[in-house]
Amino acid sequence: MAAQTQVYLYNQRSYVVLLEAASSGKIRYNKVYAKDLILNRGVDNLIEFQFINQEQKPVNISNKEITARLINSDGKKILLQKTLVDIYPLTGIAGLRVSSEELDNIDSQLCYYSIEIPADEFDYPVFVDAECGARGVIRIVNSVLPTFVPSYELTIPAHAKSTIGNAVSYYSSSFYTKQQNFYTFQLKLERFTGSICFQGSTLSSFSYPYNITNTYNFDDSSETLHYNVEGFHPFIRMKIVNTGTPQTIGSSVLLGDITKLLVR
């Protein structure tokens, strides 16, 4: 019998409580369990909210422009602000629709959400947590797709050609590592003969460079390779020593080189 796995389709729906003027400020009903909400990066999301009053009855939210906000963990930055869409407004149900594109520029993190509803000429908070908390917890997660990390292309300058017994040394452009401690380099070789190594520096000018990796040697190599560089180095570049000799094919003089260098 083949192995079977159950999967579930359900709506994320959270109850939120309105403190109405008729209650004279007295809270007769609190949410006991306020679950964390989840937004999944890489797909479109819909989170439903049902608005209820102090008697736990649905509130008609027709023709109300209700604002939802995502706020970062220290409460100092609004990550996203949207108007809820009507789903079943007569029974107090509205939804927060967040597209995959809107989450592309927001890292996975634990943050907060808040909801603001208009009443007469004022806007009031909606209580989304126990003890009349106006902020709830929402997690942005990388569950459907992994985090996309774009590659950055380093340039390799024009340089003199090597000759027999006369190697030529040159360097790629450097980049600032942003205090990260792990990078992957991808390089494309076309008939390259020589050596490479990765260098670090605490100065952007590379006045005092040091070798991070061993020296890797190649002999007439045409391939695409990758290397990992570990440890914190404020600035990194690649040193290239070309020892290839020119080859004439027809009227063209060919000399191997590294034609592309990417890092992420």
Backbone bond lengths (Angstrom), bond angles and torsions (degrees), N, CA, C in turn:
res aa  C-N    CA-C-N  psi(-1)  N-CA   C-N-CA  omega(-1)  CA-C   N-CA-C  phi
1 M - - - 1.465 - - 1.531 108.85 -
2 A 1.307 115.96 132.07 1.460 120.29 -179.35 1.526 110.39 -69.74
3 A 1.320 115.08 145.26 1.460 119.87 177.88 1.525 109.71 -67.18
4 Q 1.301 115.77 141.37 1.460 121.18 -178.76 1.522 109.91 -124.21
5 T 1.316 114.60 142.39 1.458 120.76 177.54 1.510 109.05 -126.70
6 Q 1.308 116.02 128.10 1.457 119.85 178.08 1.522 110.05 -82.68
7 V 1.312 115.99 138.11 1.454 121.87 172.89 1.521 108.35 -123.34
8 Y 1.305 116.63 155.15 1.455 120.45 -172.12 1.527 110.55 -127.00
9 L 1.305 115.35 140.65 1.452 122.75 172.06 1.520 108.01 -114.09
10 Y 1.322 116.49 123.92 1.452 118.79 178.57 1.521 108.75 -153.71
11 N 1.304 114.97 161.49 1.456 120.74 178.32 1.521 109.40 -92.11
12 Q 1.327 115.61 132.86 1.460 118.84 169.37 1.520 106.97 -75.24
13 R 1.322 116.53 109.78 1.462 119.79 179.60 1.519 109.03 -128.67
14 S 1.311 114.56 131.12 1.456 120.65 -179.78 1.523 109.11 -124.19
15 Y 1.323 115.98 136.99 1.463 120.76 176.81 1.529 109.14 -85.42
16 V 1.337 115.15 135.19 1.461 120.91 176.47 1.513 108.44 -126.93
17 V 1.328 115.33 146.49 1.463 120.57 -168.78 1.520 110.32 -111.19
18 L 1.347 115.10 134.37 1.460 121.37 174.82 1.517 109.06 -98.27
19 L 1.316 115.76 132.95 1.464 120.63 173.47 1.511 107.20 -95.15
20 E 1.316 116.60 97.78 1.461 120.91 -173.01 1.518 111.11 -82.36
21 A 1.336 114.16 155.75 1.464 119.96 -178.55 1.518 111.51 -60.94
22 A 1.323 117.35 -31.51 1.464 120.89 -176.98 1.523 112.10 -65.81
23 S 1.320 117.24 -16.68 1.466 119.03 -177.86 1.530 111.76 -84.31
24 S 1.344 117.09 -3.26 1.468 123.02 178.31 1.517 112.13 56.40
25 G 1.323 115.82 33.21 1.457 119.65 175.74 1.511 114.49 80.55
26 K 1.324 118.23 -2.81 1.453 120.29 -179.58 1.527 109.74 -89.26
27 I 1.295 114.99 133.21 1.455 120.37 -177.58 1.518 108.48 -97.05
28 R 1.314 115.88 113.54 1.458 119.85 -179.68 1.520 111.84 -98.53
29 Y 1.371 116.12 -16.48 1.460 118.81 -176.97 1.520 109.78 -140.52
30 N 1.298 116.57 125.90 1.455 123.29 174.88 1.512 109.88 -115.09
31 K 1.311 115.85 148.27 1.461 119.10 168.45 1.522 108.11 -71.53
32 V 1.309 115.99 126.68 1.461 119.51 -178.79 1.517 110.43 -84.33
33 Y 1.345 115.81 -43.65 1.457 120.63 179.96 1.533 109.01 -116.50
34 A 1.307 116.48 116.83 1.459 121.55 177.74 1.524 107.56 -110.42
35 K 1.319 116.86 100.24 1.462 120.40 -175.65 1.522 110.65 -77.14
36 D 1.340 114.59 152.46 1.461 119.83 173.53 1.523 109.30 -71.26
37 L 1.341 116.46 140.87 1.458 121.39 175.03 1.520 109.19 -95.83
38 I 1.328 116.58 160.40 1.462 121.20 -174.97 1.516 109.92 -132.70
39 L 1.341 116.11 133.89 1.458 123.19 168.78 1.519 107.79 -114.89
40 N 1.319 116.76 127.41 1.459 122.01 -178.52 1.516 110.43 -98.64
41 R 1.326 115.94 122.26 1.460 120.25 176.79 1.522 109.85 -71.95
42 G 1.345 116.44 147.22 1.454 121.38 178.75 1.512 114.59 96.58
43 V 1.338 118.25 -10.60 1.470 121.89 178.78 1.521 108.92 -140.18
44 D 1.327 115.64 168.01 1.457 120.60 173.68 1.528 109.50 -79.48
45 N 1.315 116.71 144.93 1.464 122.02 -176.44 1.522 110.86 -124.38
46 L 1.324 115.36 147.29 1.464 122.13 171.62 1.528 108.14 -135.34
47 I 1.313 115.36 120.71 1.464 121.19 174.36 1.519 107.61 -115.36
48 E 1.322 116.47 125.34 1.462 121.44 -178.28 1.526 110.41 -95.91
49 F 1.331 114.65 142.76 1.460 121.47 174.03 1.528 107.99 -123.55
50 Q 1.327 115.65 135.17 1.462 119.82 172.99 1.519 108.69 -113.70
51 F 1.324 114.74 123.37 1.458 121.75 -176.42 1.523 109.11 -90.09
52 I 1.325 115.28 123.70 1.465 120.28 179.52 1.517 108.62 -126.66
53 N 1.346 115.59 160.88 1.458 119.96 179.51 1.525 110.47 -99.58
54 Q 1.333 115.66 -170.44 1.457 120.51 -177.32 1.522 113.11 -67.28
55 E 1.315 116.44 -15.52 1.470 120.12 176.85 1.526 111.52 -96.68
56 Q 1.350 115.70 11.08 1.466 123.07 178.14 1.526 112.14 65.40
57 K 1.343 115.96 27.22 1.460 120.91 179.00 1.526 109.40 -106.59
58 P 1.340 118.12 146.39 1.472 121.41 179.88 1.523 111.55 -60.97
59 V 1.324 115.69 146.91 1.460 122.87 179.74 1.520 108.53 -111.09
60 N 1.316 117.23 133.90 1.459 121.89 177.20 1.534 108.88 -70.46
61 I 1.320 117.30 119.25 1.464 121.24 -178.62 1.527 111.34 -113.27
62 S 1.323 116.89 21.68 1.464 120.30 179.53 1.525 110.51 -59.22
63 N 1.332 115.53 140.52 1.462 123.30 176.43 1.528 113.63 61.90
64 K 1.316 116.64 26.02 1.461 120.35 175.79 1.529 109.41 -111.06
65 E 1.306 116.49 132.58 1.467 121.50 177.16 1.526 108.28 -94.23
66 I 1.324 115.36 100.97 1.465 121.78 -173.91 1.525 108.91 -100.22
67 T 1.311 116.05 129.28 1.461 121.66 -174.92 1.520 110.74 -104.25
68 A 1.336 115.72 132.50 1.467 121.75 174.36 1.521 108.62 -115.85
69 R 1.315 116.11 142.88 1.458 121.76 179.68 1.517 110.23 -130.30
70 L 1.333 115.26 142.71 1.457 121.73 167.61 1.523 107.08 -102.96
71 I 1.323 116.57 129.59 1.465 122.65 -174.76 1.520 108.59 -124.32
72 N 1.325 117.20 137.55 1.468 119.74 -177.95 1.525 111.41 -66.74
73 S 1.335 116.21 172.41 1.460 121.35 -168.41 1.526 113.58 -65.56
74 D 1.335 118.71 -28.05 1.461 118.84 178.97 1.526 112.49 -92.74
75 G 1.343 116.24 3.73 1.453 120.49 174.55 1.512 115.48 72.22
76 K 1.344 117.21 19.87 1.459 120.05 -175.58 1.519 114.13 -109.25
77 K 1.333 117.44 -6.26 1.457 119.06 -174.49 1.524 110.25 -141.70
78 I 1.332 115.88 133.91 1.469 121.02 174.14 1.533 107.38 -86.25
79 L 1.315 116.52 117.63 1.457 121.59 179.93 1.521 112.01 -81.00
80 L 1.326 116.00 -34.37 1.472 120.91 -178.01 1.516 108.48 -160.05
81 Q 1.324 116.97 140.55 1.460 122.11 176.71 1.515 108.33 -134.47
82 K 1.341 116.44 126.51 1.461 121.16 -177.47 1.522 110.30 -143.76
83 T 1.335 114.32 157.43 1.460 121.02 173.01 1.523 109.12 -90.42
84 L 1.322 116.25 133.74 1.461 119.79 178.37 1.527 110.32 -66.19
85 V 1.318 115.82 146.14 1.464 121.27 177.54 1.529 109.24 -96.77
86 D 1.323 115.91 144.76 1.468 120.16 178.35 1.523 110.63 -70.54
87 I 1.313 116.28 136.14 1.468 121.88 172.65 1.525 108.65 -117.23
88 Y 1.313 117.05 -64.26 1.462 122.02 170.84 1.522 107.01 -132.95
89 P 1.337 117.39 77.74 1.472 119.74 -171.45 1.524 113.97 -62.42
90 L 1.323 117.95 -32.19 1.462 119.38 -179.18 1.524 111.95 -63.59
91 T 1.313 116.16 -28.88 1.466 119.72 177.80 1.529 111.48 -104.35
92 G 1.340 116.40 17.24 1.455 120.57 171.66 1.508 116.27 78.09
93 I 1.341 117.79 22.79 1.460 119.52 -176.77 1.522 109.90 -109.01
94 A 1.334 115.30 124.14 1.464 123.01 176.32 1.521 107.71 -135.44
95 G 1.326 115.64 163.74 1.459 119.09 -174.75 1.518 113.04 -130.22
96 L 1.322 114.87 148.88 1.451 122.50 171.86 1.518 107.44 -101.03
97 R 1.329 116.54 110.57 1.470 121.68 178.38 1.525 108.60 -98.74
98 V 1.329 115.74 123.85 1.454 121.83 179.01 1.521 107.71 -127.17
99 S 1.326 116.76 118.58 1.456 120.88 -177.68 1.527 110.52 -80.64
100 S 1.319 115.05 162.08 1.466 119.85 178.13 1.520 110.53 -62.15
101 E 1.345 116.95 -35.40 1.468 119.93 -179.81 1.524 111.34 -65.40
102 E 1.326 117.40 -34.48 1.464 119.99 -179.77 1.525 111.73 -69.00
103 L 1.332 117.28 -22.99 1.459 120.60 179.43 1.519 112.66 -94.57
104 D 1.338 117.34 -5.73 1.468 120.01 -177.89 1.519 112.03 -59.42
105 N 1.330 116.78 -36.75 1.461 120.29 -176.01 1.521 112.90 -98.97
106 I 1.340 116.71 12.76 1.466 121.22 177.40 1.525 107.84 -116.43
107 D 1.306 117.53 121.40 1.461 121.14 -179.49 1.521 110.50 -70.64
108 S 1.330 115.70 155.52 1.457 119.88 173.44 1.528 108.52 -62.04
109 Q 1.319 116.49 135.68 1.465 120.45 -175.24 1.520 110.60 -172.32
110 L 1.320 114.62 165.96 1.455 121.91 172.20 1.521 107.27 -95.30
111 C 1.325 116.72 123.41 1.467 119.32 -178.11 1.521 109.45 -142.22
112 Y 1.331 116.64 -166.57 1.461 122.31 -176.36 1.529 110.54 -122.89
113 Y 1.333 114.89 161.51 1.455 120.35 171.09 1.520 108.42 -132.96
114 S 1.311 115.18 152.12 1.461 120.95 175.45 1.520 108.04 -139.87
115 I 1.323 116.20 155.86 1.467 122.31 -178.57 1.530 108.19 -130.86
116 E 1.324 115.13 136.00 1.459 121.61 -178.19 1.514 108.25 -125.34
117 I 1.333 116.91 129.37 1.467 121.31 -176.60 1.524 109.79 -122.36
118 P 1.345 117.41 136.56 1.471 118.95 178.93 1.529 111.20 -78.32
119 A 1.317 115.18 142.46 1.469 121.55 175.28 1.519 106.81 -145.85
120 D 1.332 116.43 117.58 1.463 121.83 -172.93 1.522 108.61 58.16
121 E 1.331 117.41 -126.56 1.460 119.47 -178.43 1.526 111.71 -98.24
122 F 1.321 118.27 6.00 1.463 121.68 -177.74 1.522 110.47 -118.76
123 D 1.349 113.87 160.58 1.459 120.35 171.87 1.521 108.46 -108.01
124 Y 1.337 115.49 138.08 1.457 120.47 -177.84 1.524 110.08 -121.61
125 P 1.334 116.75 149.52 1.459 118.43 174.46 1.520 110.78 -74.25
126 V 1.284 114.63 155.64 1.462 121.78 173.74 1.516 107.06 -105.68
127 F 1.322 117.28 138.62 1.450 120.32 -176.20 1.524 109.27 -88.94
128 V 1.318 114.13 114.46 1.465 120.05 -173.28 1.518 112.05 -108.22
129 D 1.322 117.59 -6.82 1.448 121.21 -176.00 1.525 109.33 -129.70
130 A 1.316 116.12 170.29 1.457 120.05 177.04 1.525 109.87 -65.70
131 E 1.316 116.60 158.14 1.463 122.98 179.61 1.522 112.22 58.35
132 C 1.321 116.86 37.61 1.461 122.80 175.73 1.523 112.42 59.94
133 G 1.312 118.21 38.11 1.447 120.98 175.33 1.520 110.50 -76.86
134 A 1.322 116.74 130.27 1.461 121.29 -178.66 1.516 112.32 -92.91
135 R 1.320 116.49 0.35 1.460 120.79 175.47 1.528 109.45 -123.06
136 G 1.322 114.31 132.80 1.447 119.71 175.02 1.517 110.49 -112.32
137 V 1.301 116.03 167.38 1.456 122.08 -178.70 1.520 109.87 -94.41
138 I 1.320 116.22 133.36 1.463 121.29 176.45 1.522 108.05 -135.83
139 R 1.318 116.18 137.04 1.460 121.24 -178.13 1.527 109.55 -111.13
140 I 1.321 115.87 129.10 1.461 122.27 173.40 1.523 106.58 -98.92
141 V 1.325 117.30 119.34 1.461 120.23 -169.79 1.528 111.26 -127.54
142 N 1.339 114.80 154.68 1.466 122.33 174.13 1.523 108.07 -97.14
143 S 1.303 117.19 75.83 1.460 118.73 -175.46 1.519 112.96 -105.15
144 V 1.316 118.04 -35.97 1.460 121.06 -176.26 1.521 110.82 -86.08
145 L 1.322 116.66 -43.24 1.457 122.67 177.62 1.517 108.94 -128.21
146 P 1.333 118.26 150.61 1.464 119.94 174.97 1.518 110.77 -70.62
147 T 1.313 115.02 164.04 1.453 119.90 177.50 1.518 110.71 -64.36
148 F 1.324 116.29 130.62 1.458 119.76 176.82 1.523 108.97 -84.45
149 V 1.315 115.55 126.86 1.468 121.48 177.79 1.524 107.50 -116.80
150 P 1.316 119.00 109.75 1.465 120.35 -178.66 1.522 111.45 -69.11
151 S 1.325 116.13 150.16 1.457 121.60 177.19 1.519 109.95 -90.81
152 Y 1.313 115.27 150.34 1.456 122.23 179.56 1.523 107.62 -117.04
153 E 1.336 116.48 129.46 1.458 119.96 -176.98 1.525 110.52 -91.98
154 L 1.326 115.35 126.26 1.456 121.29 174.16 1.522 108.95 -92.50
155 T 1.299 116.30 145.49 1.460 120.46 -178.48 1.531 110.58 -92.02
156 I 1.327 114.71 149.38 1.460 121.79 175.21 1.521 106.54 -117.39
157 P 1.332 117.85 118.33 1.471 119.60 -171.29 1.526 112.40 -72.53
158 A 1.333 114.94 160.21 1.463 119.85 170.76 1.526 108.36 -64.42
159 H 1.321 116.14 146.03 1.458 119.27 -174.26 1.527 109.70 -151.19
160 A 1.309 115.08 164.82 1.465 120.56 178.42 1.525 109.82 -68.78
161 K 1.320 116.64 152.87 1.453 121.83 178.72 1.533 109.67 -81.71
162 S 1.301 114.64 141.59 1.463 118.35 175.28 1.523 109.75 -77.65
163 T 1.319 115.17 156.64 1.468 121.75 176.73 1.525 108.24 -130.38
164 I 1.295 116.16 174.04 1.456 119.71 -178.85 1.528 109.43 -59.05
165 G 1.328 115.54 123.44 1.460 121.04 179.56 1.505 114.55 76.24
166 N 1.338 117.92 7.17 1.467 120.63 -178.21 1.529 108.93 -134.09
167 A 1.340 116.72 90.76 1.462 121.73 179.44 1.529 110.45 -74.01
168 V 1.315 115.36 153.47 1.470 121.85 178.72 1.525 108.48 -120.07
169 S 1.329 116.46 128.24 1.470 121.84 178.68 1.527 110.09 -108.33
170 Y 1.329 116.39 139.16 1.457 121.19 176.37 1.522 108.15 -155.66
171 Y 1.349 116.34 174.77 1.457 121.08 -171.33 1.526 110.22 -134.31
172 S 1.331 114.76 147.56 1.465 119.25 171.94 1.525 108.69 -74.03
173 S 1.323 116.12 168.92 1.459 118.99 170.52 1.533 108.42 -64.63
174 S 1.304 116.64 157.31 1.464 120.86 -179.62 1.523 109.99 -102.74
175 F 1.304 116.39 166.33 1.459 119.58 176.83 1.518 109.51 -143.77
176 Y 1.336 114.43 153.20 1.465 122.35 179.28 1.520 108.57 -86.07
177 T 1.321 117.36 129.86 1.467 121.19 -170.42 1.518 114.60 -84.76
178 K 1.338 119.05 -4.73 1.469 122.33 176.98 1.531 112.47 57.41
179 Q 1.326 115.96 34.01 1.464 123.25 175.16 1.525 113.53 64.55
180 Q 1.332 117.88 20.55 1.450 120.26 172.50 1.521 109.25 -89.49
181 N 1.335 117.04 161.61 1.456 119.03 -173.60 1.530 113.94 -126.46
182 F 1.332 116.76 21.56 1.465 119.25 175.59 1.527 108.68 -153.28
183 Y 1.335 116.06 124.79 1.459 121.64 179.20 1.522 109.80 -137.68
184 T 1.323 115.59 150.02 1.456 122.15 175.31 1.527 109.20 -116.56
185 F 1.312 115.66 127.97 1.464 122.47 177.42 1.525 109.44 -105.50
186 Q 1.312 116.04 137.43 1.471 121.28 173.75 1.519 108.01 -121.43
187 L 1.327 116.64 128.56 1.460 119.76 -179.57 1.515 110.42 -131.66
188 K 1.321 114.53 144.87 1.457 121.75 179.69 1.525 109.07 -109.36
189 L 1.337 116.08 123.91 1.454 122.49 -179.62 1.520 110.37 -107.59
190 E 1.304 116.37 137.82 1.464 121.72 175.10 1.528 108.39 -127.79
191 R 1.327 115.37 102.74 1.469 123.94 -179.80 1.532 111.02 50.27
192 F 1.324 115.00 44.29 1.459 120.40 -175.87 1.526 110.45 -88.26
193 T 1.325 116.01 131.96 1.463 123.10 172.62 1.522 107.61 -122.95
194 G 1.313 116.09 123.04 1.452 119.82 -178.40 1.513 110.49 153.91
195 S 1.313 116.66 -150.09 1.460 121.25 -177.60 1.526 110.64 -144.99
196 I 1.327 114.98 158.79 1.465 121.54 175.14 1.516 108.79 -136.58
197 C 1.312 116.54 158.44 1.465 122.44 165.96 1.525 107.13 -156.91
198 F 1.320 115.98 158.53 1.461 121.13 -179.71 1.517 109.03 -100.67
199 Q 1.325 114.85 133.88 1.455 121.25 -176.87 1.525 110.37 -117.97
200 G 1.323 114.78 149.76 1.453 121.33 176.37 1.505 111.23 -120.74
201 S 1.338 114.88 165.40 1.458 120.56 177.77 1.521 108.88 -160.60
202 T 1.304 115.99 150.83 1.465 120.26 173.33 1.519 111.59 -87.89
203 L 1.342 117.01 -7.00 1.455 122.88 -179.34 1.522 110.06 -119.61
204 S 1.320 117.14 140.40 1.457 120.46 179.59 1.525 112.05 -65.74
205 S 1.330 116.84 -22.86 1.465 120.37 179.54 1.527 112.68 -78.81
206 F 1.318 117.25 -10.39 1.467 122.82 -176.51 1.534 110.92 55.13
207 S 1.327 115.67 41.71 1.467 119.39 177.32 1.529 111.19 -66.30
208 Y 1.329 115.93 -32.42 1.463 120.54 -179.79 1.535 109.12 -129.24
209 P 1.339 118.25 73.33 1.466 120.34 -178.92 1.524 111.42 -75.03
210 Y 1.304 115.42 158.04 1.463 121.66 174.31 1.527 108.10 -141.65
211 N 1.311 116.63 150.19 1.459 121.54 -179.66 1.521 110.17 -79.43
212 I 1.333 115.96 129.38 1.459 121.29 177.61 1.527 110.35 -89.89
213 T 1.320 116.65 -41.30 1.463 121.98 -174.66 1.526 110.57 -113.73
214 N 1.321 114.51 173.39 1.454 120.41 170.26 1.526 109.30 -68.50
215 T 1.324 115.87 170.03 1.465 121.73 174.74 1.523 108.38 -89.64
216 Y 1.341 116.45 130.08 1.468 122.24 179.68 1.523 108.81 -106.49
217 N 1.316 116.85 129.65 1.461 122.62 -175.24 1.527 111.18 -107.28
218 F 1.333 116.10 147.05 1.461 122.08 -178.61 1.526 109.43 -138.31
219 D 1.327 114.52 150.56 1.461 120.77 178.79 1.525 108.84 -133.69
220 D 1.337 116.01 104.58 1.459 122.20 179.92 1.533 110.69 49.85
221 S 1.327 115.77 52.76 1.470 121.52 -172.83 1.528 110.75 -99.85
222 S 1.336 115.75 133.35 1.467 122.46 174.00 1.527 107.60 -127.44
223 E 1.317 117.33 99.80 1.461 121.53 -176.98 1.526 109.28 -164.78
224 T 1.327 115.15 170.13 1.456 121.64 175.41 1.519 108.13 -113.11
225 L 1.308 116.96 124.71 1.460 122.33 -174.06 1.523 110.57 -125.86
226 H 1.322 115.32 162.52 1.464 118.71 172.85 1.523 109.47 -136.21
227 Y 1.334 115.11 149.25 1.457 122.74 179.57 1.525 108.84 -136.52
228 N 1.321 115.83 140.04 1.456 121.71 175.79 1.524 110.01 -98.33
229 V 1.320 115.56 136.48 1.465 121.83 176.85 1.529 107.62 -118.34
230 E 1.326 116.18 120.35 1.463 121.51 -177.58 1.520 110.72 -108.94
231 G 1.333 114.96 159.39 1.461 121.20 178.99 1.513 111.34 94.01
232 F 1.325 116.04 156.43 1.457 120.61 -177.74 1.521 109.83 -86.85
233 H 1.323 115.71 120.11 1.460 123.62 176.51 1.526 106.45 -135.13
234 P 1.328 119.12 113.29 1.478 120.70 -173.21 1.524 114.12 -52.04
235 F 1.333 117.55 -40.10 1.464 121.24 179.32 1.533 108.69 -132.94
236 I 1.334 115.28 140.48 1.466 120.59 -178.46 1.528 109.13 -132.32
237 R 1.321 116.09 143.52 1.456 122.39 173.53 1.529 108.07 -146.42
238 M 1.328 116.61 171.08 1.452 120.78 176.55 1.523 109.68 -113.63
239 K 1.328 115.86 130.48 1.458 121.65 175.17 1.528 108.38 -93.50
240 I 1.322 116.72 133.66 1.459 122.70 -177.62 1.528 108.47 -123.12
241 V 1.312 116.82 129.92 1.463 122.21 173.36 1.523 107.02 -119.15
242 N 1.326 116.60 112.21 1.465 122.17 -176.43 1.529 108.43 -99.08
243 T 1.334 114.89 118.69 1.474 119.92 179.33 1.524 111.59 -115.35
244 G 1.330 116.08 11.15 1.466 119.77 -178.48 1.510 111.75 -68.36
245 T 1.320 115.51 153.34 1.472 120.65 177.58 1.514 109.35 -107.12
246 P 1.333 117.40 143.96 1.465 120.57 -179.10 1.522 111.02 -60.40
247 Q 1.339 114.98 143.72 1.457 121.31 175.61 1.529 108.07 -125.95
248 T 1.320 116.07 135.63 1.457 120.75 -178.40 1.519 109.58 -102.16
249 I 1.326 115.19 122.44 1.461 121.73 174.28 1.524 106.31 -123.32
250 G 1.366 115.39 108.90 1.460 119.13 -173.96 1.514 109.46 66.82
251 S 1.328 115.17 -123.87 1.464 119.79 179.67 1.525 112.03 -100.49
252 S 1.376 117.02 2.41 1.462 120.50 -176.57 1.528 110.56 -100.97
253 V 1.299 115.14 139.62 1.461 121.43 174.44 1.528 107.68 -102.37
254 L 1.323 116.94 117.57 1.456 122.41 -175.38 1.516 110.25 -106.33
255 L 1.321 115.42 141.24 1.453 121.02 176.03 1.530 107.39 -143.08
256 G 1.327 116.56 128.28 1.459 119.68 -177.61 1.521 112.51 -65.21
257 D 1.357 114.99 154.37 1.466 119.05 -179.81 1.523 109.18 -160.97
258 I 1.321 116.03 175.22 1.465 123.04 170.79 1.523 106.64 -96.05
259 T 1.314 116.33 118.83 1.465 120.16 -170.41 1.528 113.91 -98.47
260 K 1.352 117.64 -15.13 1.475 118.60 -179.46 1.517 108.90 -154.78
261 L 1.327 115.27 142.17 1.471 121.24 179.39 1.524 108.80 -141.15
262 L 1.319 115.93 118.33 1.476 122.68 179.57 1.521 109.31 -118.80
263 V 1.326 115.49 153.02 1.463 120.48 177.04 1.525 109.49 -142.56
264 R 1.335 115.54 145.97 1.461 120.38 171.56 1.526 109.35 -157.03
